[in-house]
Amino acid sequence: MEIQEDGETYKLEWVRAAGRGRYNRVAIRTNDVLSNCYSYRVPGERGVGDFKITSGPRLVDEWATLRGDGKLYRDTWTAER
């Protein structure tokens, strides 16, 4: 994932494995949390999330989708060197 500061916001971008699409989010930072929203081309793939910035560096991601399944999803992202 690439994170770029853009004024008072951040742009988050990554490419899925095997070139299965490019993904973008817009985020705002409050202390150690990047709160973000997303909308992908797949129907129903819209939602909100937050990345907690931890040591490592690593990001702990929690997100929910607009499609209404009521679940909170989680991922952990680590930096590539």
Chimera marker file (.cmm) of the C-alpha trace (Angstrom):
<marker_set name="trace">
<marker id="1" x="0.000" y="0.000" z="0.000" r="1" g="1" b="0" radius="0.5"/>
<marker id="2" x="1.152" y="3.506" z="-0.780" r="1" g="1" b="0" radius="0.5"/>
<marker id="3" x="0.130" y="6.317" z="1.562" r="1" g="1" b="0" radius="0.5"/>
<marker id="4" x="0.455" y="9.888" z="0.338" r="1" g="1" b="0" radius="0.5"/>
<marker id="5" x="-0.277" y="12.975" z="2.363" r="1" g="1" b="0" radius="0.5"/>
<marker id="6" x="-2.557" y="15.321" z="0.410" r="1" g="1" b="0" radius="0.5"/>
<marker id="7" x="-3.065" y="18.551" z="2.340" r="1" g="1" b="0" radius="0.5"/>
<marker id="8" x="-5.153" y="17.665" z="5.375" r="1" g="1" b="0" radius="0.5"/>
<marker id="9" x="-6.083" y="14.217" z="4.007" r="1" g="1" b="0" radius="0.5"/>
<marker id="10" x="-4.278" y="11.057" z="2.884" r="1" g="1" b="0" radius="0.5"/>
<marker id="11" x="-4.571" y="8.977" z="-0.273" r="1" g="1" b="0" radius="0.5"/>
<marker id="12" x="-4.210" y="5.217" z="0.176" r="1" g="1" b="0" radius="0.5"/>
<marker id="13" x="-3.628" y="3.023" z="-2.873" r="1" g="1" b="0" radius="0.5"/>
<marker id="14" x="-2.724" y="-0.617" z="-3.468" r="1" g="1" b="0" radius="0.5"/>
<marker id="15" x="-2.861" y="-3.314" z="-6.138" r="1" g="1" b="0" radius="0.5"/>
<marker id="16" x="-4.324" y="-6.728" z="-5.381" r="1" g="1" b="0" radius="0.5"/>
<marker id="17" x="-2.319" y="-9.887" z="-6.007" r="1" g="1" b="0" radius="0.5"/>
<marker id="18" x="-2.197" y="-11.135" z="-9.611" r="1" g="1" b="0" radius="0.5"/>
<marker id="19" x="-3.097" y="-7.646" z="-10.862" r="1" g="1" b="0" radius="0.5"/>
<marker id="20" x="-6.767" y="-8.045" z="-9.921" r="1" g="1" b="0" radius="0.5"/>
<marker id="21" x="-7.439" y="-4.363" z="-9.554" r="1" g="1" b="0" radius="0.5"/>
<marker id="22" x="-6.198" y="-1.102" z="-8.117" r="1" g="1" b="0" radius="0.5"/>
<marker id="23" x="-7.835" y="0.153" z="-4.941" r="1" g="1" b="0" radius="0.5"/>
<marker id="24" x="-8.027" y="3.657" z="-3.523" r="1" g="1" b="0" radius="0.5"/>
<marker id="25" x="-9.226" y="5.157" z="-0.271" r="1" g="1" b="0" radius="0.5"/>
<marker id="26" x="-9.293" y="8.674" z="1.123" r="1" g="1" b="0" radius="0.5"/>
<marker id="27" x="-8.437" y="9.080" z="4.809" r="1" g="1" b="0" radius="0.5"/>
<marker id="28" x="-8.094" y="11.587" z="7.613" r="1" g="1" b="0" radius="0.5"/>
<marker id="29" x="-5.637" y="11.131" z="10.469" r="1" g="1" b="0" radius="0.5"/>
<marker id="30" x="-6.451" y="11.610" z="14.129" r="1" g="1" b="0" radius="0.5"/>
<marker id="31" x="-3.484" y="10.739" z="16.358" r="1" g="1" b="0" radius="0.5"/>
<marker id="32" x="-2.570" y="7.132" z="15.402" r="1" g="1" b="0" radius="0.5"/>
<marker id="33" x="-5.699" y="6.309" z="13.354" r="1" g="1" b="0" radius="0.5"/>
<marker id="34" x="-6.353" y="6.805" z="9.633" r="1" g="1" b="0" radius="0.5"/>
<marker id="35" x="-10.156" y="6.881" z="9.258" r="1" g="1" b="0" radius="0.5"/>
<marker id="36" x="-11.153" y="6.171" z="5.680" r="1" g="1" b="0" radius="0.5"/>
<marker id="37" x="-13.913" y="5.432" z="3.206" r="1" g="1" b="0" radius="0.5"/>
<marker id="38" x="-13.879" y="3.438" z="0.004" r="1" g="1" b="0" radius="0.5"/>
<marker id="39" x="-15.907" y="2.642" z="-3.074" r="1" g="1" b="0" radius="0.5"/>
<marker id="40" x="-14.821" y="-0.075" z="-5.515" r="1" g="1" b="0" radius="0.5"/>
<marker id="41" x="-16.182" y="-1.028" z="-8.919" r="1" g="1" b="0" radius="0.5"/>
<marker id="42" x="-17.684" y="-4.252" z="-7.579" r="1" g="1" b="0" radius="0.5"/>
<marker id="43" x="-21.407" y="-3.683" z="-6.783" r="1" g="1" b="0" radius="0.5"/>
<marker id="44" x="-21.939" y="-3.147" z="-3.065" r="1" g="1" b="0" radius="0.5"/>
<marker id="45" x="-18.265" y="-2.654" z="-2.318" r="1" g="1" b="0" radius="0.5"/>
<marker id="46" x="-18.517" y="0.586" z="-0.412" r="1" g="1" b="0" radius="0.5"/>
<marker id="47" x="-17.775" y="1.187" z="3.214" r="1" g="1" b="0" radius="0.5"/>
<marker id="48" x="-15.755" y="2.756" z="5.976" r="1" g="1" b="0" radius="0.5"/>
<marker id="49" x="-12.699" y="1.698" z="7.891" r="1" g="1" b="0" radius="0.5"/>
<marker id="50" x="-9.821" y="2.695" z="10.056" r="1" g="1" b="0" radius="0.5"/>
<marker id="51" x="-6.147" y="1.842" z="10.112" r="1" g="1" b="0" radius="0.5"/>
<marker id="52" x="-4.515" y="1.953" z="13.538" r="1" g="1" b="0" radius="0.5"/>
<marker id="53" x="-0.838" y="2.835" z="13.116" r="1" g="1" b="0" radius="0.5"/>
<marker id="54" x="1.317" y="0.564" z="15.288" r="1" g="1" b="0" radius="0.5"/>
<marker id="55" x="5.023" y="-0.180" z="15.638" r="1" g="1" b="0" radius="0.5"/>
<marker id="56" x="6.735" y="-2.304" z="13.067" r="1" g="1" b="0" radius="0.5"/>
<marker id="57" x="5.553" y="-0.278" z="11.132" r="1" g="1" b="0" radius="0.5"/>
<marker id="58" x="2.231" y="-1.958" z="10.673" r="1" g="1" b="0" radius="0.5"/>
<marker id="59" x="-1.394" y="-0.977" z="10.170" r="1" g="1" b="0" radius="0.5"/>
<marker id="60" x="-4.275" y="-2.804" z="11.828" r="1" g="1" b="0" radius="0.5"/>
<marker id="61" x="-7.318" y="-2.391" z="9.592" r="1" g="1" b="0" radius="0.5"/>
<marker id="62" x="-10.965" y="-2.681" z="10.646" r="1" g="1" b="0" radius="0.5"/>
<marker id="63" x="-13.719" y="-2.042" z="8.123" r="1" g="1" b="0" radius="0.5"/>
<marker id="64" x="-17.403" y="-2.525" z="7.405" r="1" g="1" b="0" radius="0.5"/>
<marker id="65" x="-19.251" y="-2.615" z="4.085" r="1" g="1" b="0" radius="0.5"/>
<marker id="66" x="-22.384" y="-0.818" z="3.005" r="1" g="1" b="0" radius="0.5"/>
<marker id="67" x="-23.961" y="-4.051" z="1.717" r="1" g="1" b="0" radius="0.5"/>
<marker id="68" x="-25.512" y="-4.517" z="5.135" r="1" g="1" b="0" radius="0.5"/>
<marker id="69" x="-24.103" y="-7.811" z="6.442" r="1" g="1" b="0" radius="0.5"/>
<marker id="70" x="-23.424" y="-6.195" z="9.834" r="1" g="1" b="0" radius="0.5"/>
<marker id="71" x="-19.892" y="-7.640" z="10.129" r="1" g="1" b="0" radius="0.5"/>
<marker id="72" x="-16.680" y="-5.907" z="11.138" r="1" g="1" b="0" radius="0.5"/>
<marker id="73" x="-13.715" y="-7.200" z="9.114" r="1" g="1" b="0" radius="0.5"/>
<marker id="74" x="-10.029" y="-7.070" z="10.122" r="1" g="1" b="0" radius="0.5"/>
<marker id="75" x="-6.617" y="-7.191" z="8.399" r="1" g="1" b="0" radius="0.5"/>
<marker id="76" x="-3.042" y="-6.382" z="9.355" r="1" g="1" b="0" radius="0.5"/>
<marker id="77" x="-0.726" y="-4.684" z="6.875" r="1" g="1" b="0" radius="0.5"/>
<marker id="78" x="3.063" y="-4.630" z="7.241" r="1" g="1" b="0" radius="0.5"/>
<marker id="79" x="5.634" y="-2.507" z="5.422" r="1" g="1" b="0" radius="0.5"/>
<marker id="80" x="7.678" y="-3.986" z="2.585" r="1" g="1" b="0" radius="0.5"/>
<marker id="81" x="11.366" y="-3.294" z="2.679" r="1" g="1" b="0" radius="0.5"/>
<link id1="1" id2="2" r="1" g="1" b="0" radius="0.2"/>
<link id1="2" id2="3" r="1" g="1" b="0" radius="0.2"/>
<link id1="3" id2="4" r="1" g="1" b="0" radius="0.2"/>
<link id1="4" id2="5" r="1" g="1" b="0" radius="0.2"/>
<link id1="5" id2="6" r="1" g="1" b="0" radius="0.2"/>
<link id1="6" id2="7" r="1" g="1" b="0" radius="0.2"/>
<link id1="7" id2="8" r="1" g="1" b="0" radius="0.2"/>
<link id1="8" id2="9" r="1" g="1" b="0" radius="0.2"/>
<link id1="9" id2="10" r="1" g="1" b="0" radius="0.2"/>
<link id1="10" id2="11" r="1" g="1" b="0" radius="0.2"/>
<link id1="11" id2="12" r="1" g="1" b="0" radius="0.2"/>
<link id1="12" id2="13" r="1" g="1" b="0" radius="0.2"/>
<link id1="13" id2="14" r="1" g="1" b="0" radius="0.2"/>
<link id1="14" id2="15" r="1" g="1" b="0" radius="0.2"/>
<link id1="15" id2="16" r="1" g="1" b="0" radius="0.2"/>
<link id1="16" id2="17" r="1" g="1" b="0" radius="0.2"/>
<link id1="17" id2="18" r="1" g="1" b="0" radius="0.2"/>
<link id1="18" id2="19" r="1" g="1" b="0" radius="0.2"/>
<link id1="19" id2="20" r="1" g="1" b="0" radius="0.2"/>
<link id1="20" id2="21" r="1" g="1" b="0" radius="0.2"/>
<link id1="21" id2="22" r="1" g="1" b="0" radius="0.2"/>
<link id1="22" id2="23" r="1" g="1" b="0" radius="0.2"/>
<link id1="23" id2="24" r="1" g="1" b="0" radius="0.2"/>
<link id1="24" id2="25" r="1" g="1" b="0" radius="0.2"/>
<link id1="25" id2="26" r="1" g="1" b="0" radius="0.2"/>
<link id1="26" id2="27" r="1" g="1" b="0" radius="0.2"/>
<link id1="27" id2="28" r="1" g="1" b="0" radius="0.2"/>
<link id1="28" id2="29" r="1" g="1" b="0" radius="0.2"/>
<link id1="29" id2="30" r="1" g="1" b="0" radius="0.2"/>
<link id1="30" id2="31" r="1" g="1" b="0" radius="0.2"/>
<link id1="31" id2="32" r="1" g="1" b="0" radius="0.2"/>
<link id1="32" id2="33" r="1" g="1" b="0" radius="0.2"/>
<link id1="33" id2="34" r="1" g="1" b="0" radius="0.2"/>
<link id1="34" id2="35" r="1" g="1" b="0" radius="0.2"/>
<link id1="35" id2="36" r="1" g="1" b="0" radius="0.2"/>
<link id1="36" id2="37" r="1" g="1" b="0" radius="0.2"/>
<link id1="37" id2="38" r="1" g="1" b="0" radius="0.2"/>
<link id1="38" id2="39" r="1" g="1" b="0" radius="0.2"/>
<link id1="39" id2="40" r="1" g="1" b="0" radius="0.2"/>
<link id1="40" id2="41" r="1" g="1" b="0" radius="0.2"/>
<link id1="41" id2="42" r="1" g="1" b="0" radius="0.2"/>
<link id1="42" id2="43" r="1" g="1" b="0" radius="0.2"/>
<link id1="43" id2="44" r="1" g="1" b="0" radius="0.2"/>
<link id1="44" id2="45" r="1" g="1" b="0" radius="0.2"/>
<link id1="45" id2="46" r="1" g="1" b="0" radius="0.2"/>
<link id1="46" id2="47" r="1" g="1" b="0" radius="0.2"/>
<link id1="47" id2="48" r="1" g="1" b="0" radius="0.2"/>
<link id1="48" id2="49" r="1" g="1" b="0" radius="0.2"/>
<link id1="49" id2="50" r="1" g="1" b="0" radius="0.2"/>
<link id1="50" id2="51" r="1" g="1" b="0" radius="0.2"/>
<link id1="51" id2="52" r="1" g="1" b="0" radius="0.2"/>
<link id1="52" id2="53" r="1" g="1" b="0" radius="0.2"/>
<link id1="53" id2="54" r="1" g="1" b="0" radius="0.2"/>
<link id1="54" id2="55" r="1" g="1" b="0" radius="0.2"/>
<link id1="55" id2="56" r="1" g="1" b="0" radius="0.2"/>
<link id1="56" id2="57" r="1" g="1" b="0" radius="0.2"/>
<link id1="57" id2="58" r="1" g="1" b="0" radius="0.2"/>
<link id1="58" id2="59" r="1" g="1" b="0" radius="0.2"/>
<link id1="59" id2="60" r="1" g="1" b="0" radius="0.2"/>
<link id1="60" id2="61" r="1" g="1" b="0" radius="0.2"/>
<link id1="61" id2="62" r="1" g="1" b="0" radius="0.2"/>
<link id1="62" id2="63" r="1" g="1" b="0" radius="0.2"/>
<link id1="63" id2="64" r="1" g="1" b="0" radius="0.2"/>
<link id1="64" id2="65" r="1" g="1" b="0" radius="0.2"/>
<link id1="65" id2="66" r="1" g="1" b="0" radius="0.2"/>
<link id1="66" id2="67" r="1" g="1" b="0" radius="0.2"/>
<link id1="67" id2="68" r="1" g="1" b="0" radius="0.2"/>
<link id1="68" id2="69" r="1" g="1" b="0" radius="0.2"/>
<link id1="69" id2="70" r="1" g="1" b="0" radius="0.2"/>
<link id1="70" id2="71" r="1" g="1" b="0" radius="0.2"/>
<link id1="71" id2="72" r="1" g="1" b="0" radius="0.2"/>
<link id1="72" id2="73" r="1" g="1" b="0" radius="0.2"/>
<link id1="73" id2="74" r="1" g="1" b="0" radius="0.2"/>
<link id1="74" id2="75" r="1" g="1" b="0" radius="0.2"/>
<link id1="75" id2="76" r="1" g="1" b="0" radius="0.2"/>
<link id1="76" id2="77" r="1" g="1" b="0" radius="0.2"/>
<link id1="77" id2="78" r="1" g="1" b="0" radius="0.2"/>
<link id1="78" id2="79" r="1" g="1" b="0" radius="0.2"/>
<link id1="79" id2="80" r="1" g="1" b="0" radius="0.2"/>
<link id1="80" id2="81" r="1" g="1" b="0" radius="0.2"/>
</marker_set>
